Amino acid sequence: MKNTALLVIDFINDIVHAKGKITATAAFVEKNNVIENTNRVIAFARKNNIAIAFVKVGFSASYVECPSHSPVFGKAKEWKAFQLNTWGTDFYEKLDVQTTDFVIVKHRVSAFYATALEPFLRANQIQNLILTGVSTDMAIQTTAREAHDRDYRVIIVGDACGAGSEESHQFTLKELQRIAEITTAINLDTNLFTKI
């Protein structure tokens, strides 16, 4: 499994904590035990020496990287959301992030766009990507589609992802079956990696 990496995307306070600034997915994440399922995937990765990258969206205090015209990020500066080095962009306290873990900061929806992700994957000779995170219909979908087009094998852990609604979550997973394998946290070590 040395050619496999786990991406844990956008589990930051501003997104998944009830007191965050942009909390459309927070209720879904809590109701569906998404953090607990993600921690199960992280534990599996650590046990099997799978490379892990924790990805977070964030902007500097000046918001110079933030596109004000964006329907997604346009209000971030006004709401002081996603500001780096604040509680809002800290990873959620129940997420199993360790001080030695690799962290990637992104300024857009995709984990690939203008980030250190591609050098990380190339340096570690990664061919297979496991995706967890929020939201299923935004960062997960965008990253999965881009990973597919870069010739990575994509595995999405459905119960370790969250969206604003169950309907949106399920619809997106169904659509992504065309380019990715969809599994669950409990099934990772029972059938998925026999094929790697």
LUMGUPA-157486 format. One record per residue (C-alpha): residue in three letters; chain; x, y, z. Coordinates in Angstrom, 3 decimals. Layout:
N
+------+-------+----------+----------+----------+
: resn : chain :       px :       py :       pz :
+------+-------+----------+----------+----------+
:  ALA :     A :        X :        Y :        Z :
...
+------+-------+----------+----------+----------+
END
This chain:
196
+------+-------+----------+----------+----------+
: resn : chain :       px :       py :       pz :
+------+-------+----------+----------+----------+
:  MET :     A :    0.000 :    0.000 :    0.000 :
:  LYS :     A :    3.030 :    2.288 :   -0.281 :
:  ASN :     A :    1.569 :    3.785 :   -3.458 :
:  THR :     A :   -1.639 :    4.857 :   -1.677 :
:  ALA :     A :   -2.470 :    8.137 :    0.079 :
:  LEU :     A :   -5.383 :    9.304 :    2.205 :
:  LEU :     A :   -6.719 :   12.840 :    1.817 :
:  VAL :     A :   -8.753 :   14.246 :    4.728 :
:  ILE :     A :  -10.404 :   17.374 :    3.380 :
:  ASP :     A :  -11.835 :   20.477 :    5.106 :
:  PHE :     A :  -12.763 :   19.117 :    8.532 :
:  ILE :     A :  -12.163 :   22.555 :   10.049 :
:  ASN :     A :  -14.175 :   24.344 :   12.720 :
:  ASP :     A :  -15.684 :   26.954 :   10.410 :
:  ILE :     A :  -17.253 :   24.135 :    8.380 :
:  VAL :     A :  -18.040 :   21.213 :   10.696 :
:  HIS :     A :  -18.336 :   22.761 :   14.168 :
:  ALA :     A :  -21.777 :   23.984 :   15.232 :
:  LYS :     A :  -20.216 :   27.361 :   16.164 :
:  GLY :     A :  -18.369 :   27.747 :   12.864 :
:  LYS :     A :  -19.023 :   30.478 :   10.296 :
:  ILE :     A :  -20.148 :   28.328 :    7.309 :
:  THR :     A :  -21.919 :   25.366 :    8.891 :
:  ALA :     A :  -24.081 :   23.911 :    6.115 :
:  THR :     A :  -22.579 :   20.448 :    6.665 :
:  ALA :     A :  -22.156 :   20.538 :   10.461 :
:  ALA :     A :  -25.477 :   18.874 :   11.337 :
:  PHE :     A :  -24.975 :   16.144 :    8.725 :
:  VAL :     A :  -21.453 :   15.414 :    9.996 :
:  GLU :     A :  -22.639 :   15.065 :   13.584 :
:  LYS :     A :  -25.789 :   13.075 :   12.811 :
:  ASN :     A :  -23.967 :   10.573 :   10.588 :
:  ASN :     A :  -20.821 :   10.079 :   12.719 :
:  VAL :     A :  -18.660 :   11.326 :    9.868 :
:  ILE :     A :  -15.728 :   12.313 :   12.112 :
:  GLU :     A :  -15.786 :    8.933 :   13.863 :
:  ASN :     A :  -15.832 :    7.152 :   10.503 :
:  THR :     A :  -12.996 :    9.336 :    9.258 :
:  ASN :     A :  -10.936 :    8.530 :   12.343 :
:  ARG :     A :  -11.457 :    4.843 :   11.556 :
:  VAL :     A :  -10.041 :    5.464 :    8.079 :
:  ILE :     A :   -7.123 :    7.447 :    9.538 :
:  ALA :     A :   -6.368 :    4.609 :   11.964 :
:  PHE :     A :   -6.444 :    2.158 :    9.062 :
:  ALA :     A :   -4.020 :    4.362 :    7.123 :
:  ARG :     A :   -1.627 :    4.708 :   10.051 :
:  LYS :     A :   -1.697 :    0.941 :   10.677 :
:  ASN :     A :   -0.884 :    0.215 :    7.027 :
:  ASN :     A :    1.726 :    2.964 :    6.538 :
:  ILE :     A :   -0.454 :    4.831 :    4.062 :
:  ALA :     A :    0.603 :    8.437 :    3.481 :
:  ILE :     A :   -1.885 :   10.953 :    4.926 :
:  ALA :     A :   -2.466 :   14.580 :    3.968 :
:  PHE :     A :   -4.868 :   16.777 :    5.921 :
:  VAL :     A :   -6.248 :   19.489 :    3.642 :
:  LYS :     A :   -7.872 :   22.738 :    4.756 :
:  VAL :     A :   -9.288 :   25.750 :    2.994 :
:  GLY :     A :   -8.008 :   29.052 :    4.306 :
:  PHE :     A :   -6.976 :   32.618 :    3.557 :
:  SER :     A :   -4.479 :   35.039 :    5.060 :
:  ALA :     A :   -5.750 :   37.840 :    7.307 :
:  SER :     A :   -5.855 :   40.229 :    4.333 :
:  TYR :     A :   -7.870 :   37.733 :    2.243 :
:  VAL :     A :   -5.652 :   38.640 :   -0.709 :
:  GLU :     A :   -6.069 :   35.091 :   -2.128 :
:  CYS :     A :   -9.857 :   35.158 :   -1.786 :
:  PRO :     A :  -11.917 :   35.868 :   -4.928 :
:  SER :     A :  -14.554 :   38.396 :   -3.848 :
:  HIS :     A :  -16.733 :   37.621 :   -6.890 :
:  SER :     A :  -16.932 :   33.904 :   -6.077 :
:  PRO :     A :  -20.376 :   32.513 :   -5.097 :
:  VAL :     A :  -18.514 :   30.112 :   -2.783 :
:  PHE :     A :  -15.914 :   32.378 :   -1.163 :
:  GLY :     A :  -17.245 :   35.892 :   -1.822 :
:  LYS :     A :  -18.548 :   36.468 :    1.716 :
:  ALA :     A :  -15.547 :   34.943 :    3.514 :
:  LYS :     A :  -13.827 :   38.277 :    4.185 :
:  GLU :     A :  -17.039 :   39.966 :    5.344 :
:  TRP :     A :  -17.811 :   37.074 :    7.713 :
:  LYS :     A :  -14.138 :   36.616 :    8.687 :
:  ALA :     A :  -14.501 :   32.970 :    7.723 :
:  PHE :     A :  -11.667 :   30.600 :    6.769 :
:  GLN :     A :   -8.992 :   32.910 :    8.197 :
:  LEU :     A :   -5.750 :   31.007 :    8.655 :
:  ASN :     A :   -4.175 :   30.796 :   12.121 :
:  THR :     A :   -7.535 :   31.206 :   13.847 :
:  TRP :     A :   -9.905 :   28.765 :   15.558 :
:  GLY :     A :  -12.041 :   28.691 :   12.408 :
:  THR :     A :   -9.352 :   26.981 :   10.340 :
:  ASP :     A :   -8.151 :   24.686 :   13.119 :
:  PHE :     A :   -9.026 :   21.070 :   12.430 :
:  TYR :     A :  -12.072 :   19.861 :   14.370 :
:  GLU :     A :  -10.967 :   18.800 :   17.838 :
:  LYS :     A :  -12.235 :   15.216 :   17.548 :
:  LEU :     A :  -10.347 :   14.597 :   14.303 :
:  ASP :     A :   -7.214 :   12.472 :   14.778 :
:  VAL :     A :   -4.646 :   14.959 :   13.494 :
:  GLN :     A :   -1.139 :   14.663 :   14.916 :
:  THR :     A :    1.510 :   17.371 :   15.004 :
:  THR :     A :    3.729 :   15.417 :   12.601 :
:  ASP :     A :    0.982 :   15.006 :    9.969 :
:  PHE :     A :    1.333 :   16.723 :    6.594 :
:  VAL :     A :   -1.053 :   19.665 :    6.143 :
:  ILE :     A :   -1.993 :   21.260 :    2.830 :
:  VAL :     A :   -3.671 :   24.680 :    2.651 :
:  LYS :     A :   -5.893 :   25.405 :   -0.343 :
:  HIS :     A :   -7.538 :   28.646 :   -1.480 :
:  ARG :     A :  -10.170 :   27.107 :   -3.743 :
:  VAL :     A :  -12.567 :   24.151 :   -3.760 :
:  SER :     A :  -10.213 :   21.545 :   -5.246 :
:  ALA :     A :   -7.383 :   20.111 :   -3.159 :
:  PHE :     A :   -5.218 :   20.190 :   -6.310 :
:  TYR :     A :   -5.550 :   23.802 :   -7.435 :
:  ALA :     A :   -2.378 :   25.807 :   -6.616 :
:  THR :     A :   -1.469 :   23.587 :   -3.642 :
:  ALA :     A :    1.370 :   21.294 :   -2.568 :
:  LEU :     A :   -0.762 :   18.207 :   -3.206 :
:  GLU :     A :    0.734 :   17.166 :   -6.536 :
:  PRO :     A :    4.377 :   17.404 :   -5.325 :
:  PHE :     A :    3.385 :   15.399 :   -2.225 :
:  LEU :     A :    1.814 :   12.676 :   -4.380 :
:  ARG :     A :    4.715 :   12.555 :   -6.828 :
:  ALA :     A :    7.351 :   12.476 :   -4.085 :
:  ASN :     A :    5.604 :    9.498 :   -2.524 :
:  GLN :     A :    4.931 :    7.762 :   -5.882 :
:  ILE :     A :    1.199 :    7.687 :   -5.179 :
:  GLN :     A :   -1.158 :    5.957 :   -7.620 :
:  ASN :     A :   -4.241 :    5.425 :   -5.428 :
:  LEU :     A :   -6.112 :    8.170 :   -3.559 :
:  ILE :     A :   -8.574 :    7.597 :   -0.712 :
:  LEU :     A :  -10.833 :   10.616 :   -0.155 :
:  THR :     A :  -12.695 :   11.648 :    2.990 :
:  GLY :     A :  -14.063 :   15.059 :    3.928 :
:  VAL :     A :  -16.602 :   17.779 :    3.265 :
:  SER :     A :  -18.459 :   18.575 :    1.345 :
:  THR :     A :  -19.298 :   15.586 :   -0.809 :
:  ASP :     A :  -20.795 :   17.754 :   -3.547 :
:  MET :     A :  -18.017 :   20.351 :   -3.552 :
:  ALA :     A :  -14.452 :   19.595 :   -2.369 :
:  ILE :     A :  -14.775 :   15.817 :   -2.588 :
:  GLN :     A :  -16.400 :   15.864 :   -6.003 :
:  THR :     A :  -14.011 :   18.461 :   -7.437 :
:  THR :     A :  -10.911 :   16.732 :   -6.073 :
:  ALA :     A :  -12.119 :   13.288 :   -7.185 :
:  ARG :     A :  -12.793 :   14.422 :  -10.738 :
:  GLU :     A :   -9.448 :   16.174 :  -11.002 :
:  ALA :     A :   -7.636 :   13.160 :   -9.522 :
:  HIS :     A :   -9.328 :   10.910 :  -12.071 :
:  ASP :     A :   -8.206 :   13.143 :  -14.923 :
:  ARG :     A :   -4.650 :   13.048 :  -13.554 :
:  ASP :     A :   -4.793 :    9.239 :  -13.797 :
:  TYR :     A :   -5.063 :    8.413 :  -10.104 :
:  ARG :     A :   -7.254 :    5.564 :   -8.946 :
:  VAL :     A :   -9.868 :    7.224 :   -6.722 :
:  ILE :     A :  -11.540 :    5.612 :   -3.710 :
:  ILE :     A :  -14.189 :    7.617 :   -1.830 :
:  VAL :     A :  -15.188 :    6.560 :    1.672 :
:  GLY :     A :  -18.838 :    7.566 :    1.535 :
:  ASP :     A :  -19.612 :    7.441 :    5.248 :
:  ALA :     A :  -16.491 :    9.518 :    5.956 :
:  CYS :     A :  -17.824 :   12.377 :    3.809 :
:  GLY :     A :  -20.597 :   14.868 :    4.495 :
:  ALA :     A :  -22.796 :   17.354 :    2.686 :
:  GLY :     A :  -25.527 :   19.880 :    3.389 :
:  SER :     A :  -28.201 :   17.217 :    2.980 :
:  GLU :     A :  -28.549 :   13.462 :    2.658 :
:  GLU :     A :  -30.040 :   13.935 :   -0.787 :
:  SER :     A :  -27.075 :   15.936 :   -2.056 :
:  HIS :     A :  -24.609 :   13.514 :   -0.467 :
:  GLN :     A :  -26.196 :   10.404 :   -1.998 :
:  PHE :     A :  -26.751 :   12.001 :   -5.403 :
:  THR :     A :  -23.098 :   13.050 :   -5.622 :
:  LEU :     A :  -21.802 :    9.636 :   -4.558 :
:  LYS :     A :  -23.993 :    8.021 :   -7.190 :
:  GLU :     A :  -22.616 :   10.344 :   -9.872 :
:  LEU :     A :  -19.022 :    9.769 :   -8.752 :
:  GLN :     A :  -19.381 :    5.991 :   -9.182 :
:  ARG :     A :  -18.568 :    6.638 :  -12.829 :
:  ILE :     A :  -15.009 :    7.713 :  -11.975 :
:  ALA :     A :  -14.345 :    6.345 :   -8.483 :
:  GLU :     A :  -14.884 :    3.386 :   -6.207 :
:  ILE :     A :  -17.281 :    4.115 :   -3.345 :
:  THR :     A :  -16.772 :    2.212 :   -0.106 :
:  THR :     A :  -17.363 :    2.582 :    3.643 :
:  ALA :     A :  -14.984 :    2.933 :    6.555 :
:  ILE :     A :  -15.683 :   -0.567 :    7.810 :
:  ASN :     A :  -15.079 :   -2.135 :    4.388 :
:  LEU :     A :  -11.650 :   -0.636 :    3.772 :
:  ASP :     A :   -9.627 :   -3.568 :    5.045 :
:  THR :     A :  -12.080 :   -6.353 :    4.166 :
:  ASN :     A :  -12.232 :   -6.082 :    0.397 :
:  LEU :     A :  -10.857 :   -2.875 :   -1.062 :
:  PHE :     A :   -7.124 :   -3.359 :   -0.789 :
:  THR :     A :   -7.106 :   -6.902 :   -2.039 :
:  LYS :     A :   -7.271 :   -5.200 :   -5.444 :
:  ILE :     A :   -4.288 :   -2.874 :   -4.937 :
+------+-------+----------+----------+----------+
END
